[in-house]
Amino acid sequence: MVRIPNHARQRIGRYKKTVQESEQELGSLDTPLADDNSLTLADIIQTDFGLEDETIENVCEHSKSELWSIVEPYFVQFEVLQEIRRTKKFL
């Protein structure tokens, strides 16, 4: 048998009370939102992660575009220099 210290039991009690009050005030994640109980609050919260993924993807695409606009002129110069170097080898 494990003895839980009194201060820990009090803390657990406060935690449970806070959770219970929050559920009463805000509602549970299992609270049905649709009349046929097919949609819950948890379902809606989970779908918001797609928005985060989409935002990250958009930022990455924008960053790639910005970086390429900076690098592209140098890349073109590099290709030209490579072509000059190749033609000199054949001459």
C-alpha positions as CSV (number, residue, x, y, z in Angstrom):
1,M,0.0,0.0,0.0
2,V,1.3,3.5,-0.9
3,R,0.5,6.4,1.3
4,I,-0.2,9.7,-0.5
5,P,0.9,12.7,1.5
6,N,-1.9,15.0,2.7
7,H,-0.6,18.0,0.6
8,A,-0.7,15.8,-2.5
9,R,-4.3,14.7,-1.8
10,Q,-5.3,18.3,-1.3
11,R,-3.7,19.2,-4.6
12,I,-5.4,16.3,-6.4
13,G,-8.7,17.4,-4.8
14,R,-8.3,21.0,-6.1
15,Y,-7.4,19.7,-9.5
16,K,-10.5,17.5,-9.7
17,K,-12.7,20.4,-8.5
18,T,-11.2,22.7,-11.1
19,V,-11.8,20.2,-13.9
20,Q,-15.4,19.6,-12.8
21,E,-16.0,23.4,-12.6
22,S,-14.5,23.9,-16.1
23,E,-16.6,21.1,-17.6
24,Q,-19.7,22.7,-16.1
25,E,-18.8,26.2,-17.4
26,L,-17.3,25.3,-20.8
27,G,-18.8,21.9,-21.5
28,S,-17.1,18.6,-22.1
29,L,-15.2,17.6,-25.2
30,D,-17.8,14.9,-25.6
31,T,-20.6,17.3,-25.7
32,P,-22.7,16.6,-28.8
33,L,-23.1,19.6,-31.2
34,A,-25.4,18.0,-33.8
35,D,-28.9,16.8,-33.1
36,D,-28.0,13.2,-34.1
37,N,-24.9,13.2,-31.8
38,S,-22.6,12.7,-34.8
39,L,-20.5,15.8,-34.1
40,T,-18.8,16.6,-30.8
41,L,-16.6,19.5,-29.7
42,A,-13.6,17.2,-29.8
43,D,-14.2,16.6,-33.6
44,I,-14.2,20.3,-34.3
45,I,-11.0,20.9,-32.3
46,Q,-9.2,18.1,-34.1
47,T,-10.1,19.5,-37.5
48,D,-8.4,22.8,-36.6
49,F,-5.0,21.1,-36.8
50,G,-5.5,21.0,-40.6
51,L,-5.5,24.8,-40.6
52,E,-2.2,24.7,-38.8
53,D,-0.7,22.3,-41.3
54,E,-2.0,24.4,-44.2
55,T,-0.5,27.6,-42.7
56,I,2.9,25.9,-42.3
57,E,2.8,24.7,-45.8
58,N,1.9,28.2,-47.1
59,V,4.7,29.7,-45.2
60,C,7.2,27.1,-46.5
61,E,6.0,27.7,-50.1
62,H,6.4,31.5,-49.7
63,S,9.8,31.1,-48.2
64,K,10.9,28.8,-51.1
65,S,9.7,31.4,-53.5
66,E,11.5,34.3,-51.7
67,L,14.7,32.3,-51.4
68,W,14.6,31.2,-55.1
69,S,14.2,34.8,-56.2
70,I,17.4,35.6,-54.3
71,V,19.4,32.6,-55.5
72,E,18.2,32.4,-59.1
73,P,20.4,35.1,-60.6
74,Y,23.5,33.4,-59.2
75,F,22.3,30.0,-60.4
76,V,21.9,31.4,-63.9
77,Q,25.5,32.8,-63.7
78,F,26.7,29.5,-62.5
79,E,25.1,27.6,-65.4
80,V,26.7,30.1,-67.9
81,L,30.1,29.7,-66.3
82,Q,29.8,25.9,-66.5
83,E,28.9,26.1,-70.2
84,I,31.9,28.4,-70.9
85,R,34.1,26.0,-69.1
86,R,32.7,23.0,-71.1
87,T,33.2,24.7,-74.4
88,K,36.8,25.7,-73.5
89,K,37.6,22.0,-72.9
90,F,36.5,21.1,-76.4
91,L,38.4,23.9,-78.1
